[in-house]
Amino acid sequence: MRYAVRPVIDFIYDLILSARRATDDGGWHTKALTLVVFLIVLASIAGSGCAGAPSDGLGNPDFGPYGQENYARTLEAGSYSFHQFNLPAGTRANITVASDGRPVNVLVLDPKNLGQYRQALSGFKANVTAAARKDNVTSTSFIFASPGTYYLVVEQAKNLGGLASPGTVQANVTIEYQRRR
């Protein structure tokens, strides 16, 4: 990348010198023209993607799929399901959960917090800190990129009274693993 920038800098320098010679009155015209040329060239470099690193957004071409898991879970009233997944450094997971129309909560927990979560469900006081959390959703998709071992927990969401909705909820889960190319 740094070798591709040198010819651009040389071109900018030659362009500025040419502009200065054409309007070499030593006044503000020379300085203004030099600034305008510099800004135009700088904007064209930034717009072409020659400068800076690519963004790490959802459409980042630096990541490509290398595996996928699909599974479905039926959640009884007040129940939950969890699935272990591992993310090595330099990878990420695109997690998608869709229910049959009833709301669910989606949590990503490390092993310690999965233990705390189970303790809390048993009625004991416990602090649960989720690495990622989506509450009361019928469909969600998000990128998770912290290396380590995690558990994807899907639980039936509670209603305003704090009780799980009666009946079952069908939840479909997809975890697409991606790594840097």
ABEGO torsion letter per residue (X at the ends): XAAAAAAAAAAAAAAAAAAAAAABAGBAAAAAAAAAAAAAAAAAAAAAGABEBBBABAABAABBBAEBBBBBBBBBBGBBBBBBBBBBBGBBBBBBBBBAGBBBBBBBBBAAAAAAAAAAAAGBBBBBBBABBBBGBABBBBBBABBEBBBBBBBBBBBAAGBBBBEBBBBBBBBBBBBBX
